[in-house]
Structure formats: C-alpha cells, structure tokens
Amino acid sequence: MDTALTHHVEERDLGLVIGCGGDLGVDDLNMFVRSTRAGDLLVSGARFCQEEWEDHG
C-alpha cells in the first residue's frame, strides 16, 4: 500500500507526509496508511484524522 500511495503522490505532484508512527499520507488529505496486525498477518488500512491531529501510537 505504501508503494501505491507513493506512486500516486509522485504522478500527481502531491505532497507526501510522514506521521508520527512512520505512516505515509497525502498532504492536506488527512489520511494515513497504517498496518494493523490481524493474527499472524499485517493488513493495510486507511486512518482518517482531523487537520493538525498527531497520532502517537
């Protein structure tokens, strides 16, 4: 998911931001890609947040 997001941002000349936990997001979109453990697997998901919100975990 990180690779797809990075490619999308580069194609459209958008700003890429990195959240406090190292999650990638699109500048001004307030959405970050985060991996979540589901048993023995990691699943990518979108985390939406308010403007100027910081996730510390």
Distance bins in CASP14 RR format, pairs under 12 A and 6 or more apart:
PFRMAT RR
TARGET T0000
AUTHOR 0000-0000-0000
RMODE 2
METHOD distances of the structure
MODEL  1
1 7 0 0 0 0 0 1 0 0 0 0 0
1 8 0 0 0 0 0 1 0 0 0 0 0
1 23 0 0 0 0 0 1 0 0 0 0 0
1 24 0 0 0 0 1 0 0 0 0 0 0
1 25 0 0 0 0 0 1 0 0 0 0 0
1 31 0 0 0 0 0 1 0 0 0 0 0
1 32 0 0 0 0 0 1 0 0 0 0 0
1 33 1 0 1 0 0 0 0 0 0 0 0
1 34 0 0 0 0 1 0 0 0 0 0 0
1 35 0 0 0 0 1 0 0 0 0 0 0
1 36 0 0 0 0 0 1 0 0 0 0 0
1 42 0 0 0 0 0 1 0 0 0 0 0
1 43 0 0 0 0 1 0 0 0 0 0 0
1 44 1 1 0 0 0 0 0 0 0 0 0
1 45 1 0 0 1 0 0 0 0 0 0 0
1 46 0 0 0 0 1 0 0 0 0 0 0
1 47 0 0 0 0 0 1 0 0 0 0 0
2 8 0 0 0 0 0 1 0 0 0 0 0
2 9 0 0 0 0 0 1 0 0 0 0 0
2 16 0 0 0 0 0 1 0 0 0 0 0
2 18 0 0 0 0 0 1 0 0 0 0 0
2 22 0 0 0 0 1 0 0 0 0 0 0
2 23 0 0 0 0 1 0 0 0 0 0 0
2 24 1 0 1 0 0 0 0 0 0 0 0
2 25 0 0 0 0 1 0 0 0 0 0 0
2 32 0 0 0 0 0 1 0 0 0 0 0
2 33 1 0 1 0 0 0 0 0 0 0 0
2 34 0 0 0 0 0 1 0 0 0 0 0
2 35 0 0 0 0 1 0 0 0 0 0 0
2 42 0 0 0 0 0 1 0 0 0 0 0
2 44 1 0 0 1 0 0 0 0 0 0 0
2 45 0 0 0 0 0 1 0 0 0 0 0
3 9 0 0 0 0 0 1 0 0 0 0 0
3 10 0 0 0 0 0 1 0 0 0 0 0
3 24 0 0 0 0 1 0 0 0 0 0 0
3 33 0 0 0 0 0 1 0 0 0 0 0
3 44 0 0 0 0 0 1 0 0 0 0 0
4 10 0 0 0 0 0 1 0 0 0 0 0
4 11 0 0 0 0 0 1 0 0 0 0 0
4 24 0 0 0 0 0 1 0 0 0 0 0
4 25 0 0 0 0 0 1 0 0 0 0 0
4 26 0 0 0 0 0 1 0 0 0 0 0
4 33 0 0 0 0 1 0 0 0 0 0 0
4 44 0 0 0 0 1 0 0 0 0 0 0
4 45 0 0 0 0 0 1 0 0 0 0 0
4 46 0 0 0 0 0 1 0 0 0 0 0
5 11 0 0 0 0 0 1 0 0 0 0 0
5 12 0 0 0 0 0 1 0 0 0 0 0
5 14 0 0 0 0 1 0 0 0 0 0 0
5 15 0 0 0 0 0 1 0 0 0 0 0
5 16 1 0 0 1 0 0 0 0 0 0 0
5 17 0 0 0 0 0 1 0 0 0 0 0
5 18 0 0 0 0 0 1 0 0 0 0 0
5 23 0 0 0 0 1 0 0 0 0 0 0
5 24 1 0 1 0 0 0 0 0 0 0 0
5 25 1 0 0 1 0 0 0 0 0 0 0
5 26 1 0 0 1 0 0 0 0 0 0 0
5 27 0 0 0 0 0 1 0 0 0 0 0
5 29 0 0 0 0 0 1 0 0 0 0 0
5 31 0 0 0 0 1 0 0 0 0 0 0
5 32 0 0 0 0 1 0 0 0 0 0 0
5 33 1 0 1 0 0 0 0 0 0 0 0
5 34 0 0 0 0 0 1 0 0 0 0 0
5 44 0 0 0 0 1 0 0 0 0 0 0
5 45 0 0 0 0 0 1 0 0 0 0 0
5 46 0 0 0 0 1 0 0 0 0 0 0
6 12 0 0 0 0 0 1 0 0 0 0 0
6 14 0 0 0 0 0 1 0 0 0 0 0
6 15 0 0 0 0 0 1 0 0 0 0 0
6 16 1 0 0 1 0 0 0 0 0 0 0
6 17 0 0 0 0 0 1 0 0 0 0 0
6 18 0 0 0 0 0 1 0 0 0 0 0
6 24 1 0 0 1 0 0 0 0 0 0 0
6 25 0 0 0 0 1 0 0 0 0 0 0
6 26 0 0 0 0 0 1 0 0 0 0 0
6 33 0 0 0 0 1 0 0 0 0 0 0
7 14 0 0 0 0 0 1 0 0 0 0 0
7 16 0 0 0 0 0 1 0 0 0 0 0
7 24 0 0 0 0 0 1 0 0 0 0 0
8 14 1 0 0 1 0 0 0 0 0 0 0
8 15 0 0 0 0 0 1 0 0 0 0 0
8 16 0 0 0 0 1 0 0 0 0 0 0
8 24 0 0 0 0 0 1 0 0 0 0 0
8 25 0 0 0 0 0 1 0 0 0 0 0
8 26 1 0 0 1 0 0 0 0 0 0 0
8 29 0 0 0 0 0 1 0 0 0 0 0
8 31 0 0 0 0 0 1 0 0 0 0 0
8 33 0 0 0 0 0 1 0 0 0 0 0
9 15 1 0 1 0 0 0 0 0 0 0 0
9 16 1 0 1 0 0 0 0 0 0 0 0
9 17 0 0 0 0 1 0 0 0 0 0 0
9 18 0 0 0 0 0 1 0 0 0 0 0
9 24 0 0 0 0 1 0 0 0 0 0 0
9 25 1 0 0 1 0 0 0 0 0 0 0
9 26 1 0 1 0 0 0 0 0 0 0 0
9 27 0 0 0 0 1 0 0 0 0 0 0
9 28 0 0 0 0 0 1 0 0 0 0 0
9 29 0 0 0 0 1 0 0 0 0 0 0
9 31 0 0 0 0 0 1 0 0 0 0 0
9 33 0 0 0 0 0 1 0 0 0 0 0
10 16 0 0 0 0 1 0 0 0 0 0 0
10 24 0 0 0 0 0 1 0 0 0 0 0
10 26 0 0 0 0 0 1 0 0 0 0 0
11 26 0 0 0 0 0 1 0 0 0 0 0
12 26 0 0 0 0 1 0 0 0 0 0 0
12 27 0 0 0 0 0 1 0 0 0 0 0
12 29 0 0 0 0 0 1 0 0 0 0 0
13 26 0 0 0 0 0 1 0 0 0 0 0
13 27 0 0 0 0 0 1 0 0 0 0 0
14 24 0 0 0 0 0 1 0 0 0 0 0
14 25 0 0 0 0 1 0 0 0 0 0 0
14 26 1 0 1 0 0 0 0 0 0 0 0
14 27 1 0 0 1 0 0 0 0 0 0 0
14 28 0 0 0 0 1 0 0 0 0 0 0
14 29 0 0 0 0 1 0 0 0 0 0 0
14 31 0 0 0 0 0 1 0 0 0 0 0
15 24 0 0 0 0 0 1 0 0 0 0 0
15 25 0 0 0 0 1 0 0 0 0 0 0
15 26 1 0 0 1 0 0 0 0 0 0 0
15 27 1 1 0 0 0 0 0 0 0 0 0
15 28 1 0 0 1 0 0 0 0 0 0 0
15 29 0 0 0 0 1 0 0 0 0 0 0
16 22 0 0 0 0 0 1 0 0 0 0 0
16 23 0 0 0 0 0 1 0 0 0 0 0
16 24 1 0 0 1 0 0 0 0 0 0 0
16 25 1 0 0 1 0 0 0 0 0 0 0
16 26 1 0 0 1 0 0 0 0 0 0 0
16 27 1 0 0 1 0 0 0 0 0 0 0
16 28 0 0 0 0 0 1 0 0 0 0 0
16 29 0 0 0 0 0 1 0 0 0 0 0
16 31 0 0 0 0 0 1 0 0 0 0 0
16 32 0 0 0 0 0 1 0 0 0 0 0
16 33 0 0 0 0 0 1 0 0 0 0 0
17 23 0 0 0 0 1 0 0 0 0 0 0
17 24 1 0 0 1 0 0 0 0 0 0 0
17 25 1 0 1 0 0 0 0 0 0 0 0
17 26 1 0 0 1 0 0 0 0 0 0 0
17 27 1 0 1 0 0 0 0 0 0 0 0
17 28 0 0 0 0 1 0 0 0 0 0 0
17 29 0 0 0 0 1 0 0 0 0 0 0
17 30 0 0 0 0 1 0 0 0 0 0 0
17 31 0 0 0 0 0 1 0 0 0 0 0
17 32 0 0 0 0 1 0 0 0 0 0 0
17 33 0 0 0 0 0 1 0 0 0 0 0
17 49 0 0 0 0 0 1 0 0 0 0 0
17 52 0 0 0 0 0 1 0 0 0 0 0
17 54 0 0 0 0 0 1 0 0 0 0 0
17 55 0 0 0 0 0 1 0 0 0 0 0
18 24 1 0 0 1 0 0 0 0 0 0 0
18 25 1 0 0 1 0 0 0 0 0 0 0
18 26 0 0 0 0 0 1 0 0 0 0 0
18 27 0 0 0 0 0 1 0 0 0 0 0
18 32 0 0 0 0 1 0 0 0 0 0 0
18 33 0 0 0 0 0 1 0 0 0 0 0
18 34 0 0 0 0 0 1 0 0 0 0 0
18 54 0 0 0 0 0 1 0 0 0 0 0
18 55 0 0 0 0 0 1 0 0 0 0 0
19 25 1 0 0 1 0 0 0 0 0 0 0
19 26 0 0 0 0 0 1 0 0 0 0 0
19 27 0 0 0 0 0 1 0 0 0 0 0
19 30 0 0 0 0 0 1 0 0 0 0 0
19 31 0 0 0 0 0 1 0 0 0 0 0
19 32 1 0 0 1 0 0 0 0 0 0 0
19 33 0 0 0 0 0 1 0 0 0 0 0
19 34 0 0 0 0 1 0 0 0 0 0 0
19 47 0 0 0 0 1 0 0 0 0 0 0
19 49 0 0 0 0 1 0 0 0 0 0 0
19 53 0 0 0 0 0 1 0 0 0 0 0
19 54 1 0 0 1 0 0 0 0 0 0 0
19 55 1 0 0 1 0 0 0 0 0 0 0
19 56 0 0 0 0 1 0 0 0 0 0 0
19 57 0 0 0 0 1 0 0 0 0 0 0
20 32 0 0 0 0 1 0 0 0 0 0 0
20 34 0 0 0 0 0 1 0 0 0 0 0
20 47 0 0 0 0 0 1 0 0 0 0 0
20 49 0 0 0 0 0 1 0 0 0 0 0
20 53 0 0 0 0 0 1 0 0 0 0 0
20 54 1 0 1 0 0 0 0 0 0 0 0
20 55 1 0 1 0 0 0 0 0 0 0 0
20 56 1 0 1 0 0 0 0 0 0 0 0
20 57 1 0 0 1 0 0 0 0 0 0 0
21 32 0 0 0 0 1 0 0 0 0 0 0
21 33 0 0 0 0 0 1 0 0 0 0 0
21 34 0 0 0 0 1 0 0 0 0 0 0
21 35 0 0 0 0 0 1 0 0 0 0 0
21 47 0 0 0 0 0 1 0 0 0 0 0
21 54 0 0 0 0 1 0 0 0 0 0 0
21 55 1 0 0 1 0 0 0 0 0 0 0
21 56 1 0 0 1 0 0 0 0 0 0 0
21 57 1 0 0 1 0 0 0 0 0 0 0
22 32 0 0 0 0 1 0 0 0 0 0 0
22 33 0 0 0 0 1 0 0 0 0 0 0
22 34 0 0 0 0 1 0 0 0 0 0 0
22 35 0 0 0 0 0 1 0 0 0 0 0
22 47 0 0 0 0 0 1 0 0 0 0 0
22 54 0 0 0 0 0 1 0 0 0 0 0
22 55 0 0 0 0 1 0 0 0 0 0 0
22 56 0 0 0 0 0 1 0 0 0 0 0
22 57 0 0 0 0 1 0 0 0 0 0 0
23 31 0 0 0 0 1 0 0 0 0 0 0
23 32 1 0 1 0 0 0 0 0 0 0 0
23 33 1 0 1 0 0 0 0 0 0 0 0
23 34 1 0 1 0 0 0 0 0 0 0 0
23 35 0 0 0 0 1 0 0 0 0 0 0
23 36 0 0 0 0 0 1 0 0 0 0 0
23 44 0 0 0 0 0 1 0 0 0 0 0
23 45 0 0 0 0 1 0 0 0 0 0 0
23 46 0 0 0 0 1 0 0 0 0 0 0
23 47 1 0 0 1 0 0 0 0 0 0 0
23 48 0 0 0 0 0 1 0 0 0 0 0
23 49 0 0 0 0 0 1 0 0 0 0 0
23 54 0 0 0 0 0 1 0 0 0 0 0
23 55 1 0 0 1 0 0 0 0 0 0 0
23 56 0 0 0 0 0 1 0 0 0 0 0
23 57 0 0 0 0 1 0 0 0 0 0 0
24 31 0 0 0 0 1 0 0 0 0 0 0
24 32 1 0 0 1 0 0 0 0 0 0 0
24 33 1 0 1 0 0 0 0 0 0 0 0
24 34 0 0 0 0 1 0 0 0 0 0 0
24 35 0 0 0 0 0 1 0 0 0 0 0
24 44 0 0 0 0 0 1 0 0 0 0 0
24 45 0 0 0 0 0 1 0 0 0 0 0
24 46 0 0 0 0 0 1 0 0 0 0 0
24 47 0 0 0 0 0 1 0 0 0 0 0
25 31 1 0 0 1 0 0 0 0 0 0 0
25 32 1 0 1 0 0 0 0 0 0 0 0
25 33 1 0 0 1 0 0 0 0 0 0 0
25 34 0 0 0 0 1 0 0 0 0 0 0
25 45 0 0 0 0 0 1 0 0 0 0 0
25 46 0 0 0 0 1 0 0 0 0 0 0
25 47 0 0 0 0 1 0 0 0 0 0 0
25 48 0 0 0 0 0 1 0 0 0 0 0
25 49 0 0 0 0 0 1 0 0 0 0 0
25 55 0 0 0 0 0 1 0 0 0 0 0
26 32 0 0 0 0 1 0 0 0 0 0 0
26 33 0 0 0 0 1 0 0 0 0 0 0
26 46 0 0 0 0 0 1 0 0 0 0 0
26 48 0 0 0 0 0 1 0 0 0 0 0
27 51 0 0 0 0 0 1 0 0 0 0 0
28 51 0 0 0 0 1 0 0 0 0 0 0
28 52 0 0 0 0 0 1 0 0 0 0 0
29 46 0 0 0 0 1 0 0 0 0 0 0
29 47 0 0 0 0 0 1 0 0 0 0 0
29 48 0 0 0 0 1 0 0 0 0 0 0
29 49 0 0 0 0 1 0 0 0 0 0 0
29 51 0 0 0 0 0 1 0 0 0 0 0
30 46 0 0 0 0 0 1 0 0 0 0 0
30 47 0 0 0 0 1 0 0 0 0 0 0
30 48 1 0 0 1 0 0 0 0 0 0 0
30 49 1 0 1 0 0 0 0 0 0 0 0
30 50 1 0 0 1 0 0 0 0 0 0 0
30 51 1 0 1 0 0 0 0 0 0 0 0
30 52 0 0 0 0 1 0 0 0 0 0 0
30 53 1 0 0 1 0 0 0 0 0 0 0
30 54 0 0 0 0 0 1 0 0 0 0 0
30 55 0 0 0 0 0 1 0 0 0 0 0
31 45 0 0 0 0 1 0 0 0 0 0 0
31 46 1 0 1 0 0 0 0 0 0 0 0
31 47 1 0 0 1 0 0 0 0 0 0 0
31 48 1 0 1 0 0 0 0 0 0 0 0
31 49 1 0 0 1 0 0 0 0 0 0 0
31 50 0 0 0 0 0 1 0 0 0 0 0
31 51 0 0 0 0 0 1 0 0 0 0 0
31 53 0 0 0 0 0 1 0 0 0 0 0
31 55 0 0 0 0 0 1 0 0 0 0 0
32 44 0 0 0 0 0 1 0 0 0 0 0
32 45 0 0 0 0 1 0 0 0 0 0 0
32 46 1 0 0 1 0 0 0 0 0 0 0
32 47 1 0 1 0 0 0 0 0 0 0 0
32 48 0 0 0 0 1 0 0 0 0 0 0
32 49 1 0 0 1 0 0 0 0 0 0 0
32 53 0 0 0 0 1 0 0 0 0 0 0
32 54 0 0 0 0 0 1 0 0 0 0 0
32 55 1 0 0 1 0 0 0 0 0 0 0
32 57 0 0 0 0 0 1 0 0 0 0 0
33 42 0 0 0 0 0 1 0 0 0 0 0
33 43 0 0 0 0 0 1 0 0 0 0 0
33 44 1 0 1 0 0 0 0 0 0 0 0
33 45 1 0 0 1 0 0 0 0 0 0 0
33 46 1 0 0 1 0 0 0 0 0 0 0
33 47 1 0 0 1 0 0 0 0 0 0 0
33 48 0 0 0 0 0 1 0 0 0 0 0
34 42 0 0 0 0 0 1 0 0 0 0 0
34 43 0 0 0 0 1 0 0 0 0 0 0
34 44 1 0 0 1 0 0 0 0 0 0 0
34 45 1 0 1 0 0 0 0 0 0 0 0
34 46 1 0 0 1 0 0 0 0 0 0 0
34 47 1 0 1 0 0 0 0 0 0 0 0
34 48 0 0 0 0 0 1 0 0 0 0 0
34 49 0 0 0 0 0 1 0 0 0 0 0
34 55 0 0 0 0 1 0 0 0 0 0 0
34 57 0 0 0 0 1 0 0 0 0 0 0
35 41 0 0 0 0 1 0 0 0 0 0 0
35 42 1 0 1 0 0 0 0 0 0 0 0
35 43 1 0 0 1 0 0 0 0 0 0 0
35 44 1 0 1 0 0 0 0 0 0 0 0
35 45 1 0 0 1 0 0 0 0 0 0 0
35 46 0 0 0 0 0 1 0 0 0 0 0
35 47 0 0 0 0 0 1 0 0 0 0 0
36 42 1 0 0 1 0 0 0 0 0 0 0
36 43 1 0 1 0 0 0 0 0 0 0 0
36 44 1 0 0 1 0 0 0 0 0 0 0
36 45 1 0 0 1 0 0 0 0 0 0 0
36 46 0 0 0 0 0 1 0 0 0 0 0
36 47 0 0 0 0 1 0 0 0 0 0 0
36 57 0 0 0 0 0 1 0 0 0 0 0
37 43 1 0 0 1 0 0 0 0 0 0 0
37 44 0 0 0 0 0 1 0 0 0 0 0
37 45 0 0 0 0 0 1 0 0 0 0 0
38 44 0 0 0 0 0 1 0 0 0 0 0
38 45 0 0 0 0 0 1 0 0 0 0 0
47 53 0 0 0 0 1 0 0 0 0 0 0
47 54 0 0 0 0 0 1 0 0 0 0 0
47 55 1 0 0 1 0 0 0 0 0 0 0
47 57 0 0 0 0 0 1 0 0 0 0 0
48 55 0 0 0 0 0 1 0 0 0 0 0
49 55 1 0 0 1 0 0 0 0 0 0 0
49 56 0 0 0 0 0 1 0 0 0 0 0
END
